[in-house]
Amino acid sequence: MFGSAEVAERLEARAGAFDTDAGTAGEILPALAGTGVFEAGLARELGGAGGELADAIEAIAWVSQRSLAAGFVLWGHRTFIEYLVQSPNERLRARHLPSLLAGTLAGATGLSNAMKFLSGLEELRIAATPEPGGFRIDGTLPWVTNLRPDGFIVGAAVTVADGRVLVVAIPSDTQGVQRSADLDLMAMRASNTAAIDLARVRLGVDDVLSEDARSWLPRVRPAFLAMQCGMSIGLARRALDEARAGCGAGRNVLRAPIEAVAAALQHATGELRAGLRQGSYVAQAAPLFALRIRLAEIAHEAAGYELQAAGGRAYLAAPGAGFQRRWREAAFLPVITPSLVQLKAALAAHGAAHGAERAA
């Protein structure tokens, strides 16, 4: 399907460096290119392996089991590919998809701000001014992943003075695009996560992913959030495997709760796949929000059981290095945009609105 024992071993061997050393960021995308993870769930006529979106989620989970930093990069890259796939702009897709699949161009999803805008959580940070043949954009994207210094393309939502909201693709070599230094993260340091400043950036109509963000974003949001879930699924699977391996003499009491968490993970993953196949998350995002929250919580529970199964060994620098990385990775999952707090706020607002409707 994708990956190989050799690729898995390489990711395992470099996972610690990817977590702590920003200087290794240039290794991740080339290491994933040619493994099948970019092509999973992508139509064959577009250069993919066929299948469905659930296959892309499995690819992200497979990588995240070995390194969440690499899984995070893959999520950003594969999500931008999904934007191209779901865009009506065929020329834009033809121009960039081959280099994205080859891993020579990094895809970045700058639509976290837009997804929060869609849920009423935040205003858009980028303004567009129409000009002959296109428009000029100005603004900032404060936190974007997979911004490879040697070439990236990022999606962003922009608001026009007439009330329209567009979604555009911004190549890094466009004049006025300024990438910051990598953010000083606690972990996940090889993910090429940085900010972007956009000053008088001129784009043409061929750079537009969608001319109507308000109708297009709800259609791509299920892929955006569901592929995020792949990171939680992969980390939870690995932590549970490690927890099971540590349940030797004196720790058998942990087996039942570990298997209960494993069952909850399997159930939530199955529910995610079913909702995607039914297409229900486009019109009803709340169940997907709840699954994103639940899967991140399951990953944290799994890491907790890995700690209990390892005991004091987890606090020793060398024997506990893998656990310590996964503990930091589990701490990262709740803050990926939209954060769990933001998703819970959106669910609370959704519940209040439905309650008011029923009362009326």
C-alpha positions in Angstrom: 0.0 0.0 0.0 2.7 2.5 1.0 5.9 2.7 2.9 8.3 -0.2 3.5 10.4 -1.7 6.3 13.4 0.4 5.1 11.4 3.7 5.2 9.9 2.8 8.6 13.4 2.1 10.0 14.7 5.4 8.6 11.9 7.3 10.2 12.4 5.5 13.5 16.1 6.3 13.4 15.6 10.0 12.7 12.5 10.6 14.8 14.4 12.0 17.7 16.3 14.4 15.5 13.2 15.5 13.7 11.7 16.3 17.1 14.5 18.4 18.4 16.7 19.6 15.6 15.4 22.1 13.1 18.5 21.5 11.0 17.0 18.1 9.9 13.9 19.6 8.4 15.2 19.3 4.8 15.2 15.5 5.2 11.6 14.8 5.8 9.9 15.6 2.5 12.5 13.8 0.4 12.4 10.8 2.7 8.6 10.5 2.2 8.7 11.1 -1.6 8.4 7.9 -3.5 7.0 5.9 -0.6 3.4 6.1 -1.7 2.2 8.3 1.2 1.6 11.4 -1.1 -0.4 9.3 -3.5 -2.6 7.5 -1.0 -6.3 8.3 -1.5 -5.6 10.3 -4.7 -7.2 9.4 -8.0 -5.1 7.4 -10.4 -5.8 9.8 -13.3 -4.1 12.5 -11.2 -1.0 10.4 -10.5 -2.3 8.9 -7.3 -2.7 5.3 -6.1 -6.5 5.4 -6.1 -8.6 4.5 -3.1 -10.4 7.0 -0.8 -9.6 9.7 1.7 -9.4 7.1 4.5 -6.3 5.8 2.7 -4.6 9.2 3.0 -5.5 9.2 6.7 -3.9 5.8 7.1 -0.7 7.0 5.4 -0.5 9.9 7.8 -1.1 7.5 10.7 1.6 5.2 9.4 4.2 8.0 9.3 3.0 9.5 12.7 3.6 6.1 14.4 7.3 6.6 13.7 7.6 10.4 13.9 4.8 12.9 14.6 7.0 15.7 13.1 7.1 13.8 9.8 3.4 13.1 10.1 2.7 16.8 10.7 4.7 17.6 7.5 2.8 15.0 5.6 -0.5 16.3 6.8 0.3 19.8 5.6 1.6 18.6 2.3 -1.2 16.1 1.5 -3.9 18.6 2.6 -2.6 21.2 0.1 -2.7 18.5 -2.5 -6.4 17.9 -1.5 -7.1 21.6 -2.0 -5.8 21.3 -5.6 -7.9 18.2 -6.2 -11.1 19.9 -5.0 -10.4 23.1 -6.8 -12.2 23.9 -10.1 -9.0 25.5 -11.3 -7.5 22.8 -13.5 -4.6 24.9 -14.8 -3.5 25.5 -11.2 -3.6 21.8 -10.5 -1.7 20.9 -13.6 0.9 23.5 -12.9 1.8 22.3 -9.3 0.6 18.8 -8.7 3.5 16.9 -10.4 6.1 18.7 -8.3 4.1 18.2 -5.1 3.8 14.5 -5.8 7.6 14.4 -6.5 8.3 16.1 -3.2 10.3 18.9 -5.0 7.7 21.5 -3.9 6.3 21.7 -0.4 2.6 22.1 0.0 1.4 24.1 3.0 -2.1 24.6 4.3 -2.4 28.2 5.5 -6.2 27.7 5.9 -6.2 27.2 9.7 -7.3 30.9 10.0 -10.0 30.3 7.4 -11.3 27.2 9.1 -11.7 29.2 12.4 -13.3 32.0 10.4 -15.8 29.4 9.0 -16.7 28.5 12.6 -17.1 32.1 13.7 -13.9 31.9 15.8 -11.6 34.4 14.1 -11.5 37.1 11.4 -9.5 36.6 8.3 -6.0 38.0 8.4 -5.4 38.7 4.7 -7.0 41.4 2.5 -7.2 41.4 -1.3 -7.4 44.5 -3.5 -8.5 43.9 -7.1 -6.1 44.9 -9.8 -6.1 44.4 -13.6 -5.6 40.7 -14.3 -5.8 39.7 -10.6 -5.4 41.3 -7.2 -2.9 42.4 -4.6 -2.9 40.7 -1.1 -1.6 42.0 2.2 -1.6 40.3 5.6 0.0 37.6 7.7 -0.1 33.9 8.3 1.3 33.5 11.9 1.8 29.7 12.0 2.2 27.5 8.9 3.9 24.1 8.6 6.0 22.7 5.7 7.4 26.0 4.6 10.6 24.6 3.0 13.0 27.4 2.4 13.9 26.0 -1.0 10.3 26.2 -2.3 6.7 26.0 -1.0 3.2 26.9 -2.0 0.6 27.9 0.6 -3.1 28.1 0.5 -4.8 31.1 2.2 -8.2 32.7 2.4 -8.4 36.4 1.6 -11.2 38.9 2.0 -12.1 41.5 -0.6 -13.6 44.9 0.2 -16.8 44.0 -1.7 -17.5 41.1 0.8 -16.2 38.2 -1.3 -13.8 35.7 0.3 -11.4 33.9 -2.1 -9.0 31.1 -1.5 -5.6 31.5 -3.2 -2.4 29.5 -3.7 0.7 31.6 -3.0 4.1 30.4 -4.3 7.0 31.2 -2.1 9.0 32.8 -5.0 6.3 35.5 -5.5 7.6 39.0 -4.8 6.4 40.3 -1.4 6.3 36.8 0.3 8.5 36.9 3.4 9.0 33.8 5.5 10.1 34.2 9.1 12.7 32.1 10.8 11.4 28.8 12.1 9.3 29.2 15.2 11.1 28.2 18.4 8.9 25.2 19.2 9.3 23.0 22.2 9.3 20.0 19.9 8.4 19.1 16.3 11.3 21.3 15.3 12.0 19.8 11.9 8.5 20.6 10.6 9.5 23.9 8.9 6.9 25.8 10.9 7.1 29.5 10.5 5.1 32.7 9.9 4.5 34.4 6.5 4.3 38.1 5.9 2.5 39.2 2.7 3.2 42.7 1.5 1.8 43.9 -1.8 1.8 40.3 -3.2 0.4 40.3 -6.7 -1.5 37.2 -7.8 -3.4 36.4 -11.0 -6.7 34.6 -11.6 -4.8 31.4 -12.3 -3.7 31.4 -8.6 -7.2 31.2 -7.2 -8.2 27.9 -5.7 -11.8 29.0 -5.2 -13.7 32.2 -5.9 -16.3 31.4 -3.2 -14.6 30.4 0.0 -17.9 30.3 2.0 -19.2 27.4 -0.1 -15.8 25.8 -0.9 -14.3 25.7 2.6 -17.1 23.5 4.1 -16.4 20.9 1.3 -12.7 20.7 2.0 -13.0 21.0 5.8 -13.7 17.3 6.3 -10.4 16.4 4.6 -8.5 19.0 6.5 -9.7 17.8 9.9 -9.9 14.1 9.1 -6.3 14.0 8.0 -5.4 15.8 11.2 -7.0 12.9 13.0 -4.4 10.6 11.3 -1.7 12.1 13.5 -3.6 11.2 16.7 -4.4 7.7 15.4 -0.8 7.0 14.5 0.6 8.2 17.8 -2.1 6.4 19.8 -1.3 3.1 18.0 2.4 3.4 18.7 1.9 4.3 22.4 -0.5 1.4 22.9 2.0 -1.0 21.3 4.7 0.3 23.6 2.4 0.0 26.6 1.5 -3.6 25.8 5.2 -4.5 25.4 5.8 -3.0 28.9 3.1 -5.0 30.6 5.3 -7.7 32.1 5.3 -9.2 35.6 3.8 -6.8 38.1 2.1 -4.6 35.5 -0.6 -7.0 34.3 -3.2 -4.8 36.0 -2.7 -2.4 33.1 -3.7 -4.8 30.3 -7.5 -4.3 30.7 -7.4 -0.5 30.6 -4.9 -0.5 27.8 -7.2 -2.7 25.7 -10.1 -0.5 26.6 -8.3 2.5 25.1 -7.4 0.4 22.0 -11.0 -0.5 21.5 -12.0 3.2 21.9 -9.4 4.0 19.2 -10.7 1.4 16.8 -14.3 2.5 17.3 -13.5 6.2 16.8 -11.4 5.4 13.7 -14.2 3.4 12.2 -16.7 6.1 12.9 -14.4 8.6 11.2 -14.2 6.4 8.1 -17.9 5.8 8.0 -18.7 9.5 8.2 -16.3 10.3 5.4 -17.7 7.6 3.1 -21.3 8.9 3.8 -20.2 12.5 3.1 -22.1 13.6 6.2 -19.4 15.9 7.5 -19.9 18.6 4.9 -23.3 19.5 6.2 -22.8 18.4 9.8 -19.3 19.3 11.0 -20.0 18.9 14.7 -19.5 15.0 14.8 -16.2 15.5 13.1 -15.2 18.2 15.6 -16.1 15.7 18.4 -14.0 12.9 16.8 -11.0 15.2 16.4 -11.2 16.0 20.1 -11.8 12.4 21.1 -8.9 11.0 19.1 -6.4 13.6 20.5 -7.6 12.6 24.0 -7.2 8.9 23.2 -3.6 9.5 22.1 -2.9 11.3 25.4 -4.5 8.4 27.3 -2.4 5.9 25.4 0.8 7.9 26.1 -0.2 7.9 29.8 -0.4 4.1 29.8 2.9 3.8 28.0 4.4 5.8 30.9 2.8 3.6 33.5 4.0 0.5 31.8 7.5 1.8 31.5 7.7 3.1 35.0 10.9 4.9 36.1 12.7 3.7 33.0 10.7 6.4 31.1 12.6 9.1 33.0 16.0 7.8 32.1 17.5 9.8 29.2 18.5 6.9 26.9 15.9 4.2 27.7 13.1 6.7 27.9 13.9 8.8 24.8 11.2 7.4 22.6 8.5 7.8 25.3 9.7 11.3 26.1 9.3 12.3 22.5 5.8 10.7 22.3 4.8 12.5 25.5 5.8 15.8 23.8 4.0 14.8 20.6 0.8 14.0 22.6 1.0 17.5 24.2 1.2 19.0 20.7 -2.0 17.4 19.4 -4.5 19.6 21.4 -2.9 22.9 20.1 -2.9 22.1 16.4 -5.3 24.6 14.8 -8.2 24.5 15.3 -7.2 23.6 18.9 -9.3 21.4 21.1 -10.4 24.4 23.1 -11.6 26.1 19.9 -13.4 23.0 18.7 -15.1 22.7 22.1 -16.2 26.3 21.9 -17.6 25.7 18.4 -19.5 22.6 19.7 -20.8 24.6 22.6 -22.0 27.3 20.3 -23.6 24.7 18.0 -25.4 23.1 20.9 -26.7 26.4 22.2 -27.9 27.4 18.8 -29.8 24.1 18.4 -31.2 24.4 21.9 -32.6 27.8 21.0 -34.1 26.4 17.8 -35.8 23.6 19.7 -37.1 26.1 22.3 -38.6 28.3 19.6 
